[in-house]
């Protein structure tokens, strides 16, 4: 599988279910890199993603993803339309609404809203961790790597860093 960014900034996780799915994931990732406006920042167009959905499982993404942003902004109709497009492309058995609770302000309410959206459409949901490091003690190293990637200081990249050490792999 892979985390895929759409050109609008939406993050989705795609998991391979069949050999056809593996081929489709390869196509999606290739197009994300080939069509990227900036080297090193791949992004795939929504229509490319939806055309190559066969054999893949789609997790709807983290708090920065389209679904979570729309749910958090009270844009339920837009969120339902987006979920509907995913279901149409991937199938209802292959779309999971992703729930993440990393002890960040707003997580509880966002998870509640996402569960309601999933249940409204009869979709399953999956609890994931939005993991960025294997151990909570590695969060400071991750912060340094984020600063380096953004070519700035730790203080200046506060918005890009994770807000706490709860983005680690949990048992």
Helices and strands as residue ranges (DSSP letters): E 2-5, E 11-16, H 19-34, H 46-51, E 56-59, H 66-72, H 76-90, G 92-94, E 95-100, H 107-121, E 124-128, G 136-138, H 139-149, G 155-157
